[in-house]
Amino acid sequence: MKTRTERDSMGDIQLPENSWYGAQTQRAVENFGVSPFTMPPDFIRALALVKKAAALTNKGLGGLDVRLADAIAAAAAEVLNGKLDNEFPVDVFQTGSATSTNMNMNEVLANRANVSLGGTKGTRSPVHPNDHVNMGQSSNDVIPTALHVANRLAAGKLAAQLGVLEKSLAGKEKEFAEVIKLGRTHLQDAVPMTLGQEFGAFRSQIAKGIKRLESTYAHLEELALGGTAVGSGLNCPEGFAEGAIALIAGETGIPFKGAESRFEAIACRDAQVELMGAVNTLAVSMGKIADDLRLLSSGPRAGLGEIALPALQPGSSIMPGKVNPVILEMTIQVAAFARGQALAVSIGGTTSPLQLNMMHPMIAWCSLRAMEILGNTAEVLASRCIDGISAVKERAEGWIEQSLALVTPLALHIGYDKAAALAHEAYESGRTVRDVVKAAAILSDDEVDSLLEPRSMVRLEKS
């Protein structure tokens, strides 16, 4: 590999000749190469947006030459358009403030700007990565700002993807409104309900999950920009933060604003912990839904078999004809992954000694990856599973007649103890509750049939 030599405050260093990053990035690559993970593209784009807004604001304030500012903004636009994705090689597990990632961006933008202005890579002239690209900023306020922007955009996308799943579940709630089935508590037979009511509970979980997610937006929309090193704003020109944040808000269409306390916004990652609390709840909900659907479809002949899933692929390399609930199993794994990321972010939130959180890169990776994968899974779960589910009505209704819980309505007429005794007799004899109650001649056959009519036990929603 051909290399070039660059110099920084620590001396000379060799780096790939074709790279647009510089010396500090190369040092980070050599120091932190412990994983295959680099900062997520969504974070890199958010950081580029912050740099673009900073350059244009500094131009407007008169602190940055027009030519230099426009060249930096143009380079940032290239990053935003995904043209320089391979130029951000720093490992996620790096310095906790993510100074290396901030400098990676500064160097890429400076080099791109310099070449566009007729200069050469690595010369730091006429555009300097610190003096110009990082003007009025510190890694300590820029990285949390980019994190909030990236998280807020990702959360909005996740909410939209969850809306697809909610709509799919709502469709099945309506479609299965008249399908009577057995309810189950403690995995034991309970009183009847409808399959539509069961899917309605799933829909409600997702609807509430979306609301929980949306409730985190306000805190994510507070940006640390302007706080510089610790929150005091040292070296940040008057009007810079307000101008840059307004540009970020205008470009994203989201009402970003300066943080209520920039000291808090730099020192704490409570907004991310709150966000991942909502993500964790969504993951739990999706995991439960997938697990329940897997149970309801089990068998299909030796399990519950109350619903049929779309057959997507062969399920066994040894058992011909076996079809597995593949999308549900994928969802369960994704739910476990997302919950793990939520825990990691929670631990990261506590690692904020005094004025700076030291887990920014990990928090960014965990939060953005969890939301990305969970959102994609919600769409796949809807389109490749939920939409194709059909009810096995005969099977669902057949379990009701065999259930001992069918005796429940009799308790109001013959008392709890007598009803329990009849249920026990039905269990011991292997007969149905209906047969045992009729044989006891406590009530007329017509009364028994009326009381044990499953539909009379279900409160159907009025259309």
N, C-alpha and C positions, 0 to 999 in steps of 0.2 A: 504494500500500500504506500503510495506517495504521501509524503508529509510536508508540512510547513512549520516553521518555528515562530512562536509568538512569545511575547514577554509580558509578564504582569508584575505585581509588587513582590512576588516570591521568586522571580527569575524566569529563565527560558523554559519552554515546554514544547514538545512535538505533538502535533495533532493532524488529523487527516487533511490532506491538501484541499479536498473538495468541500469540506464542512463549512457551513455558514456560522457555526458557533465558534467560540474563542477559547482562550487559555483557562479561564475559571471553570468553564463547562468541562473541558478535558480533565482538569484536576478532579472534578466531581465524578466523572466517569471512572477514573482510575481508583478513586477512593471507595465508591459505594456500589460496586457491581456485585451485589449479593443476591439479586433476584432477577427474574425476567420481566419485571413490571416497571413501566415508566408512567409518568403522570398521564391521566386520562385525556384524550383529545378535547373533551368538553372543558376541562380546566385550562388547557393550553389556549383554547380559543377565548375563554373568558379573560385570561391574563393579557392576551393580545389586544382585546377590546379596551382593557384598562390602559394599556400603553398608548393606544391610538387616542383615546380621550385625553390622556395626560399631555401628549404632544400638541394636540390641537388647542387645548386650554392654555398651555404655556405660550404658544404662539399668540393667542388672543390677548394674553396678559403682557406681551412684549418681552418675555424673558427668554424666548427661543427664536432664533432666526427663522424666517418664513420658509426658506429653502430646506433647512434641516428638519423642521417640524413636518413639512409636507412629505419629505422623503421617509421619515420614521412612520408617519401615518400610512403611507402607501405600503411599506414593508409589513406593518401590522395587518393591513387588509389582506395581504398574501397569506399570512398565517390563518386569518379568519376564514379564508377560502380553502384551507386545507392544502395549500401548495408546498408547505415546508414541514409537513408532519414528521419527517425523518430527522429533523434537526433538533429534536428534544430527547436526547438519549439518557438523561440523568435518572438513576434508579429512584423509585418511590421512597425507599428506605435510605434517607440522606439526612443532612442537617435538618433538625426539626422545624426551623423557621422557614425552610424551603428557599433559603437565600441562593442556593445553587440553581434552582429552577428560575428564580427571578433573574439571576445573572445570565443564565442560558438564554432567556428571552431578550434581555438587554443586548447581548452580544450578537444574536442572530439579526435583530432589527438594525443594530448599528452597522453591521457588515453589509447587509442588504442595502441600507440607505447609502452607505459610502460608495458602493459599486455603482448604484444608480446615479450618483453625483459625479462619477468619473474617477473615484478613488479606488483603493485596493483593500482586499480583506486583511484584517488584522492590524491595520494601521491606526485605528481609532481616530481617524481624521478624514473629513471634517466632523463626523458624528462620533461622539464618545459614548460608550455604553452607560457609564455612570453619570457624567456631567450633563448629558443631553437626554438620552432615553429614560434615565431614572430621575430626571429633574423633579424636585419637589416631593420625592417619594422615598420610602424605605421598604425593604422586603417585609418588614414587620406590619406595615399597613396595606401594602399592595397584595400580598398573598391572601390575607383574610378577605380582602375586597373581592379578589378573583374567586375565592372559594364561595363567598355568598352569592355572587352573580351566577356561577356555575350551578350551585345547589338550587337556587331559585328557578333557573331555567329548567333544570332536570326535574324538579318537583312538579312544575307545570306540565311538562310532557308526561310524567308518570300519571298525574291526575287524569289527563286526557285518555291515556291507554287504559286506565282502570274504568273509565266511563264506558269503553267498549265492552269490557267484561260485565259491568253492571247491566248494560242494555241486553246482553245475551242472556243473563240470568233472569232478567225481567220477562223476556220472551218465553222462557220455559215456565216461569211462575204462572203466566197466563195460560199457556198451552196445557199444563198439567193441573189446572184448577179443579177439575172434576174427577181426578184419579184418586180413589180412596186407597189408602195403604195403612200399614201398621206403624205406629210410632215406637220408638225404642229409647229406654233410659237405662243407664248402666249396661248397655248392650243386651238388655233383657226386654221381652215383649212389654209394650205399654199400650195405651189406648189409641184408637185410630186417628188419623189426620189425613191431609191430602198431600200428594207429591208436590202440588203447587205451593202449599204452605212451606214445605221443606225447602224448595228452591227460593221462596220468598225470604226465608231467613238468610240464605246465602247472599241474595241480592242486598239485603239490608246491611249485612256485614261490610260489603264492598262500598255501599253508599256512605256509611258512617266513616269508613276508612278514608274515603276521598275528602270528607269534611275535616277529619283530623289532620290530613296532609295540608289542606288549604289553610288551616288555622296556624300553621308555622310560617306562612309567607311573610307576615309583617316583620318578624324579627330577622328573617333572611334578607329583607329589603333594606336593612340598615347597613351602611358601608363604613368601614374603618378608614377609608382613604382620607388623607389630610392629617392623620395622627402621627405619621412618620414612625420614629423609633419606639416610643413608649405610649404615645397618645397625646403628647403636648403640642405636636405640630412643628417642632423645631425644623428649620430649613424649608418649610412649606410656605410659599408665597400667599399673600392674602387673596382670597377669591379662587384659589386653585381647586380646592376640594369641591366647592359648590359648582364650579364650571364643569369639571370633569365628570362629576356624578350626574349632572344634568345631561351631558352628552351620552353617558351610559344608559340612562333612563330613556332618552329619546331613541337610541338605536335598538333597544330591546323591547320598548313598549311597556316596561314594568316600572312602577313608581319608586325607584331606588332613591334613597335619601341618606344624608349623613347620619352616622350613628348618634344616638342620644348621648352616649359616653364613648368617646374613641378609646379611652383607657380600657373600658370593658371589652370593646370590640376587638382589641388587639390581645388582651390578656386571656380572654375566655372564649371557649367554643361551645357555650351553652346553646346557641342557636342550632348548631349541628347535632348536639345531643337531643334536643327537642325534636328536630326533624327526624332523626333516626328512631326516636320513640314511636313516631307515627308510622315510619317504614316498618319497624318491628311488629307493630300491631297488624299492619296490612299483611306482612309475611305470615304471621300466625293465622290470620283469617284465611288466606289463600291455601295454607297448608291444611287447615281443618276442612275446607271445602273439598280439596282434592282427596283427602283421606276419606271423607264421607262418601263421595261419589265412587271411590274405589270399593268401599264396602257395599254400597247399594248395587253395584254392578257385579259383585263377586259371584263366582260360579263358572259359567252361567247356570249350570244345572245343580251343582252341589253347594251353592252359596245362596245369598239373598236373591240375586238376579231380578231385582225390581226395575232396573233400568238397563238399557243396552247402549253401550258406547260405540262410536264409529270405529270400525276395524281399520287400522292404519298400516299395520305391518305384521309379519309373522312374529310370534312371541317366543318361540322355542327352537333350538337347533336339534332337539331330539324328539319332541312331541308334535307330530303333524297336526295342523288345524288349531293349535293353541294361539290365542290372541291376548296380549297383555294390555293393561291400561297405561300405555306408554306416556301419554301427555300428562296424566295425573302423577305418575312417578317422577317425571321431570319437574313438575310443579312442586312436589314435596321436597325434592332436593334443592331447588332454587329458594324455597322458603327457608330451609335450614341455612343455606349460604347467606341470605339476606339478614337473618337473625344473628348470625355470627358477626357480620359486618357492623350491625347495630351495637353489639357488645364491644367490639373493638373501638368504635367511636366513643362509646361511653367511657371506656378506660382512657382513651385519648383526651377526653374532656377534663379529666382530673389532673392531667400532666401539664399544668399551667402554673409553674412556679413564678410567683410575683407578677411581672409585667408582660410575660410572653408565653403563649402556649408552645410547646415543643413537639407537637405531633401533627402539624399542619399537613404534610404530604400524605401520611397514612390516612388521616381523616378525610382528605379529599378523595383519595383512591377508593376507600371503603364506601363512602357515602354515594359517590357517583356511580360506581360499579353496581352497588346494590340496587339503586333506583333504575339503572339501565336494564339490568337483567330481570328485575321484578316486573317492570313495565312491558318488556318484550314478551315475558311469560304470560302476562295477563291477556295480551292480544292473541297469543297462540292458544291458550287455554280456551278462550272464547270461540275462535274460528275453527279449531281443529278438534275440539272436544264438545263443549257445551252445546254449540249450535247443532251438532249431529246426534245428541242424545234422544232416545225414544223411550217411552214408558212401556214396560211389560205388564199391562193391566191385570191380566189373569193371575200372574204370579203375585203381584202386589196384593190383590184382593184375596187370594188364596191363603196367604199367611194370616189374615185377620181371623178367618174361621177357625184356624188351628190354635189361635192364641188364648191363653188363660186370662189375659187382661180383659177379654170380652165380657167377663163377669162384672166389671166395675159398675155399670149402670144399675145392676140388681141391688147393690148395697143400699140404695135409697128406698127400696121396696121391701127387702127381707132382712136388712141389717148387715153390717160388715162381717160379723163372725160367721153367719150362715153362708154368706156369699163366699168367704174364704174357704169354708169347708167344702163347698161345691167345687170350687176351683181345684182344691187339693184332690178331691175325688176324681175329677177329670184328668188331672195329671197322672195319678196312680193307675187309672184304668186305661189310659190312652185314648179315651173318647173326647169328643168336643164338649165345650161348656154347654152349648145349646142342647146336646143330647142328654147330658147329665141333669140339667135343670128341668127339662121336660119329663124325664123319668121320675124326678122327685115329686112332680105333681103339685108343686107349691103355687104355681100360677098356671093359667090356661096356656095352651100351645100358642094361641094367637098373641097373648100378652108377652110371652117369651120372645116370639119372633119380632114383635114390635120393639121391645126393649133392647134386643140384641141386633137391631138393624144398624150396621156401621155408619151409614150416612146420618142417622139421628144423633150420633156421638160427635159429629164434626160440625163446627160452625163455619159454614161456607160463606165466603165473602159475597156480598150482594153486588151484582154488576150494575 
